[in-house]
Amino acid sequence: MDGRPQDEERGGEPGGALGDLPALVRDAELVPPPRPASGRLPVATLEEFRALYRRSIDDVGAYWAEVAGELEWSAGWPPSPAMTGSLAEGFNFFPGARGNVSVNCVDRHARATPHKEAVRWIGEDGAQRAWTYAEFADQTARFAQVLVDLGVSRGDVVALYLPNLLETFAVVHACLRIGAIYNIIFSGFSATALAERVVDTGARVVVTADETFRRGRALALKATLDEVLDRLPSVEHVVVVRRSANPATPMTAPRDRYYDDLMAATPHGADPVPLEANDPGFIIYTSGTSARPKGLVHSGLGFLTGAYHNVKYALDLGPEDVYWCTADCGWLTFPIFELIGATACGATMLATEGALDYPGPQRLYSILEEHRVTKVFTAPTVLRMLARHGGELASRFDLSALSLLALVGEPLDATTWHWVRDHLGDGSLEINNTYGQSETGSAWTSSAVGVTPAKPGSCGVALPGHDYAIVDEAGEPVATGSVGYLTITQPFPALVRTIWGDPQRYRAQYFTRFGPSRYDSADAAIKDADEHVWVVGRVDDVINVAAHRLSTMEMESALLTMPGVAEAAVIGVDDSVKGQVPEAFVTLTSAPGTAISEEDLRQRLVDQIGAIARPRRVHVLSTMPRTRSGKIVRRLLRELVVDGAARGDTSGLEDPEVLAQLEAELRRE
């Protein structure tokens, strides 16, 4: 997910104990919810939440059947048993029950509130379009029939090389309507990365757009696809959405057809196909640094159940909300928190094209103000970008409608948490930092909005139905306040079911280190005395300095407490004496007179953590290499300082051109 996907193959264990990090959580205060529970959740107090959590873990099958019972099923309900199988060997929720995701996310709202606005799209150039739920349902059903007419049937793969568009919503739900398996491929990927994924799935149809716009430039998606079509023998049809209607877009008949032409020739929609609760719904790939990407397979109705539950607890989303998930549809954050989870809750959703800070950081504020956005789901890096430009800019906009801001993707430092609370909203903004992975299909640690208190920097608490353990190398639980390996100990419906075409790799990837009864997240975490979970980084990001284990999150948080520091990233580099030493990178705020020396920054780490954390270097950069979802790509920073150049995969970067700029800056030091 735009959560934190697993980045590499692994089998061995890191050397040495992970160690304790009490300083990371010692000073974090509990912050009560700024407003009471809305009544949409089954709990209203922390005590009720804890009781529900305990009951949910005692019988996870029964709990998830309660959640799924709030959705619409066509046959086999209620299921008995509610769950079968096991983590490593395969599990099923609601076996034999049948339903359809598009019915739950689109049709039932179109029946109840046909004229309610469902999705509002905002182009980077200021263009806007919107669909009501009735229009959304019509577009979905008719494009489902288009796919049927193109020969797509249940179990076939449809590849989506699309940006955020209204049509993306219809195409996804059209696939789910007929039982086709969709694979959204990030529209910023290169032709090679695109081809790799289409070849792996054997997709028969590719849906793309003629162009999209980012930072004022037109990106020719159809032309990029054409570069590799001769290497994609499975592709029979290409459907092209007209975003720019550029007449120079290459089209080859009869293979290539425009979306609007096909829709005009299809007056009637396809009926929804009743699908079994565990049938595959979609494939999403995680990019590896040393191995081929993994095609994670999520079930359709299982994922719906998990996303619906996740959105209820983490956003308390309702029909009255104007809600904006800022992610790109190519990352799993968007299906969880917009395409499926938010539509299941019947909100009005925003979908935006382009960069959030183009033509300037005021774009994000302008959208919040103009559309009276009530709730936002974004990434901590976006907030650090806003903080970099200061509170004065935020004060120019009316953000009083904003009641909740939720986050996923990277650790959130306490400094940024407090800046957001002080400068956004009307003084009663609820800030919900969550944690999940592409594999988990949900941000399963979170606040329960209006119920559980927050802690600046933590990832909240485990939501009901999610059982976990933080363990040492031997698989034994670690003490409260100590760092260990974060593992999942019972299945839940949104958890990944397999790796496409390679079930053996699935078992080896996630069930080697701790055996078949525990899913290995490869993340390092702490549980504190208030049951808050702190995910402090990948296991490989816990740096071993002279036999002391240091968290990159703790070091980055310490740097961010330095006035004038906007962003921070820390990596470990080899050292002949200490084994590893930290090396840090920062960007500075745009405040006038910002001047910080490298020694000031190094001393901040010593003062905050200890002499063991003194970095070899602290590099002051003009920017960071980021994905479009806002994550800093620390792997590339490591390559820049160790190898002198970025040699790994750069196809997911927001702006690959920054690498040459950063190389030049590092050479000048």
N, C-alpha and C positions, 0 to 999 in steps of 0.2 A: 504494500500500500504505500500510496503516498504515505502509510505507516512506515516501518523500517524493515524492508524486506531483507531476507538472508542474502548476503553478498557473495559468499564463496562456498565451495565444497570444503568439507572438513571431516576429520575422523579422529585425529589425535587430540590430546588434552593439552592446554597451555601449562607450561611449567610453573610450579610454585603455587602457594595458596593465594587466593584472591584478596584476602586481607580485609580489614575493617576500615570504614570511612565514616565514623560518627560525626565528624565536623561538617559533613555535607548536609546533615539534617538537623543538627543540634539547635540551630537558631531559628528554624522555620516555625512560624506561628500558625495556629489554626484560625482560619477566617470563616466565620459563619456565613451561610448563604444570605445575600442581601435582601431577598424576598422569600416568602414562604412557598411551599410546594403548591402547584397549581391545581392539584386534584386529579390530574391525568395519570399519575403514578399510583400503584397500589399501596404506597407507603407515604407517610407525611413527616416522620421523625427519624432521627438517627437510630433510635432503639428499634423501631419497626423495620428499618432497612436491614439492620444486623440480623434480626430474627428471620426475615425473608431470605437473606443470603444463606444462613445456616440450613434452612429448610430446602433451599434450591440445591445445595450441594449434597444433601442426604439422598435425594432422588432426582438427578439431573433430567432424566427422561420425563418424569411427571411434570417437572417445572417447565421444561420447554414446550410440552404439550399444552400447558396453561397459556403460555405466550402465543403459540400458534393458533390456539382456539379463538383468539381475537381476530384472526384473518378469515378469509373465505375459502372453503374447501368444497369440491364438487362430489367427492365420493370417499368412502373409507374412513370417515371421521365419526367418533374418535378412534385413534389407532390403539391396538393392543398387541404386543407391548409398545410403549412409546419410544423405546430405544433398544437397539441390538448391536452386538459387535464390540470392537475394542479399538483403541487409538491406532496401533501400528498395523493391525491386520484388516482394518476397515470397519466403519460403524455406519449405522443407519438410524435416522430419526424419523418417526412417524411412518414406519414401513407400511406400504399398501395404500396410504392416503394419497388422494389425487387433487390437484388444483392447478392454478396458473398464475404466474407472477404478474403478468400484464393485467389480468382481471383485478388483482388486489391493488395494484399501483395506479391503474388508469380507469378501468371500466367502472369500478364501484364508486369512484369520485365523480365520474361523468354522469352516472345515474343520479347521485345525490345532489351535486352542485355543478350542473353542466356549464353554467356561465361564469363560474369562478375562474380567475386567471390561474393557470397552472405554472407556466414557465415564461419568463421574460428574458429575452436575449439582448445583450449590449455589446455591440462591436467596438473594436478599438478606435474606429473612426467616428464613433458616436451614433451609428445606426442602431435602431431598436426594433424588435419584433416581439410578438407575444402570442401565445396560444391559450385559450380556455381549456378546461378539462374535456369539454365536448370535442373541441378541435384536436386536442392531443389524442383522444380515443379514435377519432376518425383517421388521423394520419397513421397511427399505429396499426389499426386493423387493415387499412388499405395497403400499407407497405408490406405487411405480413402476406397479403395476397400477391403482391408483386414478387416476393421471394418464392412463394409457391409456384407462380407462373414461370419463374426462372428455373424451376426444377429442384428447389431446396426443400428438403423434407427433414423430419425429426432425426436428430443426431448429426446432421451435416454441420460443418463449421463455416461461419461467415466472418470474414476479417473486416474490421472497421479501422480504417486509417483516417480518422476524423478528428477535427478540433472541436471545441465547445460550440455547438450549434443547436438550434431547436430540433433539427432533423436527427441529431445524434440521439436524442431522447426517443424519438419514434422508431429509429432503426433498432436500438437495443431492445425495446419492448416488443417490436415486431418479431425479432428472433425468439424471444422468450414466449411469445404467443403461440408459435408453431412448433416449439421444441428444438429449434436450431440452436447450436452452441456458438455464442459470439465470442470473439477475441478482439478487444479494443487494443490497438497498437498506437502508442504515443505518437502524435503527429510531428513531433520534433525529431523522431528517429531518422537516421540516414536510410538510404535505399538498401544498403547491405543489412542493417539491423531489421528492417521491414521484411526483406526476403527471407531471412533466417527464420522468422516466426511463421510466415505463411507456409514455407516449406514444411516446417515441423507439424503444423496442424492439417495440411492438405486442404486448405479452404477452397471451396468451389466458387464463392462470390467474394469480391472485395468492394466495400463501399467507402468512397473517399470524397473529397471536395476538390473543386478546381484549384482554389487557393485559400489561404488564410492570411491574416495580417498580424505581425508582431513587431513592435518597436518601429512602426511606420513602414515596414517592408512587407511586400507580398511574398509569401512562401508558396511555391507551386507544388502542391501535394500530388496532383495527378501526374505531372511531369516526373516527379520523383518516383512514383510507382512505375511509370513507363520504363524507367532505367533498368528495372529488374524483371519486368513481366515475362521476358523470354526465359527466365530461370524459374518460373512458377507454373509448371505444367498442370497443376490441379485447377488453376483459375479458369473458369469458363465465362464469367460475366464480371464486368466492372460497372458499378453504379456511381455516378458523379453528382454530388450536390453543388448547385451553383451558388457559391458564396460571392464571388466577384463578377461572375458572368463574363470572364475574359474570353473574347472570341478566339484568342490564340491558344486556348487550352487544347492539347492534342487528344483527339477522339478517334478511335478505330472501330468502325462498324463491322459486323453487328455486335462485337464483344462489348463495346462501351456504350452506355445509355445514360441520359441525364435523369436524375431523380424526378424532377417535375414532369418530364415527358411521360415517364412510366406511371406516375400517379394520375396524370390526366387521363390515361387510357385504362385506369382501374377504378371504376366507380363504386365497387362493392368491396367490403372488407372480409378478411378471413375470420372464421370463428376460432376462439381459443381452443387449443388442444389440451385435454386433461393430462397432466404429467404426474408421474410418481414423485413423491417428496424428495427422493435422493437422486433423481435423474440429473446429469450434469447440466449446468446452466451457462457457464462461461469459463474461459481460460484467460488467465492473466500471467504475463511473464515477468520474472525478476531477472535483472541483469547481473551477471557474474563478472568478477574481475579475472578469474583464472579458469572458468569453466563455461560451457555453453549455457545460455539462459534456460531457466526452469519454467515450464508451462504448468502453473498451478491450476488445478481443476476445482472449482467450487460448484456445489449443487445449486439448482435454481431456487427451489422452495425453501431449502435449508438456509441458504444465504439470505433470502427475503426475511425469514423469521429472525435471524440474527441481526440484520440491518435495521429492521423495524424496532426491535428491542433496543438496539444501541442508540438509535435516534430518539426514542422515547426518554431514555435515562440521561443521555449526554446533552440533549438539546431541549427536551420537553417541548417538542415541536407540535404546533397545532394549526388548524385552518386559519387562524387569525394572523399568523406570522408571515412576514416578508423575509425570506431566508436566503442567504448567499453562501454557497460553498465556493471558495476561490480557487479550488484545485483544477487541474486539467483533467479531462475525462479519461486520459490515458493512464492515470494512476488510480489505485484502488480506493483512495479516499473519496473519489467522485461517485462511483457506484454505491458505496456504503452510505454516504452522507448527502447524496443528491439524487442520482438516477433511480435508485431503488428505495433506500431507507426513507428519504424525505418525501418521495411521491407516495409511499405507503401511508404516510401520515397526513397527506392532503394539504400541504402548505403551498403557498405561492413561492416559487423558486426563481432566483436569478442565475443566469449563466453568462459568463463574460469571456470575451475574446481578448487576447493580447496580454501584455505585461501590466501588472498592477501599478508600476511606477513609471509608466509612459503615457503621455509626454512628461510626467513628473509625479512625485509622490502624492500630489493633491488628487490624482485620479481616484484613488481608493476612497478618500474622504468624500469626494464629490458624489460618488455612487451611493455611499451610505446616506448622505444627506438627501439627494434627489429622490431616492426610492424609499426613504423612510424605513431602512432595513432594521429589523428587530433583532435578528440573530445571525451570527457569522461563524463559519468554520474555516480556519486557515492554518498557517504554519507559523511556528515561532520566529522563523527568519523574516517573515513579512512584518511582524511586530518590531523586530530589531531594526528593520529598514525604516519604519515610521519613527521609532525613537531616535534614530540617527539624525533625522531632520528636525527634531525638537518639538516641544509642546506648543510653541507659538503657532506653528502651521495647523495643528489639530484644532486650536482654539478658534480658527476662522470659520469652522463649519458647525452646523447644528447636528449633533450626533445624539440628541436626546431620545430618539426612538430606540437606540441600541440598548438591549437589556442583557445580552449574553454573547460572549465570545469564547468559542471552543477551539482547541488546537490539537494537532498531531504532527508527527514527522521528525522532530528533533527534541532533545531535552530543552525545556524552558527554564532559563535562569531567573532567579528571584528578582534581580535588578529590573529586567524587562517586565516581569509580572507587576511590580509596583508602579513602573512608569505607565503601563496600560491603565491600571486602576485610577491613577491620578489624572490622566489626560483624555481618556475616551469615555463616552457615555455621559450620563448625567450624575455621576457620583455613586450609582448603585449597580454598576456593571458586574455581572457574575462572570468570572474567568475560570474556564474548565480546561485544564491541560490533561490530555488523554494519552493512551499508549496502545498501539496495536501493530501488527505486521500484515503484509500481503497474505501471509499464510493463515492468520487468524480470522481474516475477513471481517473484523470488527475491532474497534478501539475498546478493548474489554476491561481496561482500568480507566476510571473516569470518576468525576463527581456524578451523583444522582442529583440533578438540578433541583435546587430549592430544599434539599434534604441533607446532604452530607457536606461538611465544611471542607474548604480547600486549604492547601498549603502551598505557598509560592515555591514553584520548582518541582513539586511532586507530580506524579501521574494519577493522583486520586487513589481510589480503592477498587478492588475487584468487583465487578458488577455481578448481580445474581446469575447463577448458572455457569459461572466460570471458576473452576477449581485449579489451584496452582500451588507450587512449592518452590522456595528458593533454597538451593542445596549446594553442598561443597562438591569437590571432585569425586568423592566416594558416593555421592547421591544422598547424603545425610543432610537434614535441615540445618541451616546455619542459625546462629543466634539473631535475635531482633537487633537491628542496627548494623548488621554485618553484610558485606557484599557476597553474593553467591550467584550461581547459575539460575536463571529464571526458567522454570519448566511448567508445563501444563499437564495436569494429572487426570482429567476426565474430558471426554469429547464434548463439543457443543455444536449446534447445527451449522454455523458459519465457518468452522475450521476446515482447512484444505482437506480434500478427500484423497488426492493422489497427484502425481506428476504426469502430465499428458504423455502417454505412450511408454512410460518407464516406472511402473510401480516399484521395481526393485530399488531404483534411485530414491524414491520417496522414503522407503524404509531406511535406507542407508543414511539419507540426509538428516532425518529428524529423530531417529530411534537407535542410534549407535552408541552415543556417549552414556546414556542412562537406561538403555534397554527399551523394550516394547511398551512399557506402561507409562512412559513419560515423554511428552513432546519436548524436544530440546530447542529453545528459542535462540540459543547462541547469544543472548543478551545478558549482561550483568545487572543485578538489581539488589535493592535493599528494601526490606519492610520495616517501618518504624513502629514505635509503640502505639501509635494511633491507627495502625493497619494501612497507612498510606504506602504506596509502592513508588520507589524511586528507581527508574531505569537509567543507569549511569553510563551506558554505552555498550557497544558490542564487546563480547568477551575479549576479542583481539585488541580492543581499544583501551583495555586496562593495562597500563604500561608498567613493566617490571623494571624498576630502577634500584639497582643494588639490593635485590631481593625484597624491595618494598613495592607493593602494588598500588598504583595511583590511578584514579579515574580521570579520564579526559574531561568528563562533564564537570567535575569539581574544579579542575584547573581553568576551564573556559569560564565557569561562573565567577571565579576569583578575578579573572581579567576584566570581566564585564562590570565589576564593581568600581573599576577605575574611571573617574570622570573623564569623559571624552572618548572612551572606547565604545564603538558601535557594535562590532561583531568580533568574535574570537573563535579560533579553531586550534586544537592542539593535536599533535601526532607524536608517536614514538619513533625515534631513529636509533640505529645500532650504535653502541659505544663500546670500545675495547675494554674499558675498565668496569663500567657500571652495567653492562649488558644492553640497557636502553637508557635514553635520556629524552625528556620532552623537548619538542621544538614547537613554537607557537607562532600564530599569525593573527594579526588584528587589522581591522579598518577603524577609522576614526570618525567621529561625528562631524557634521558640517558647521558646528558652532564656530563663530569667529574666534581666532586666537588659540584654537586647539593645537597644542604642541606637547607631545609626550615623548620622552626619550626611551630607548630600548632598556636602559638600566632601570628606569622607573617601573617599567612593565615586569622586568625580571624580579625586581624587589617586591612587587605586589604579590607574586606567587609565593615568594619566601615568607612574606608577612602573613599571608592568609592560610598557607598550608604548612610551610616548613622548608628548610634548606634543601631537603631531598627533592623538592619540586622545582628547583631553579632550572630554567630551560637553557639549552645550549645557545639558542638564538630566539629572539622575538622579531618577526618581520612585520613591518608596517606597510600594508598594501593598500592600493586604491580601491580594490574590490575583491570578491571571492568567486571561485568557480562554483556555480550553483546549478542544480536541476531546475526545471520550470516549476516544480512544486516548492522550491525555496531551500532545499537541503544543500548545505555546503558539502562539496565532494572532497573529503579529506584525503581520499586515495590519490587524487591528482595533485594535491599540495605536497604529499609525500614524494611523488614522482618528480615534481619540480625541484625539490631540494636535494633529493638523493641522486637522481639521474640527470638533472639539469634540463629535463624536458618531460612533458606529459606524453606517455606512450600508450596508456590504456584507452579503453573505450570512452569516447567523448560524445557519443551520439545523443545522450540524454541531457546535455547541458543546455541551459537557457541561451547562452551566447558563447559558442566555442572560441570566438575571436579573442575573448579575454585571456586565454592561455598565453598567447604570444605577448600580450601586454604584461602579464605577470612574470613570464620568463625574463623580459627586459628589466623589470623592476628588481627582480632578485639578482640579476647579473650586476646591476649598478651598485648593489650594497657593498 
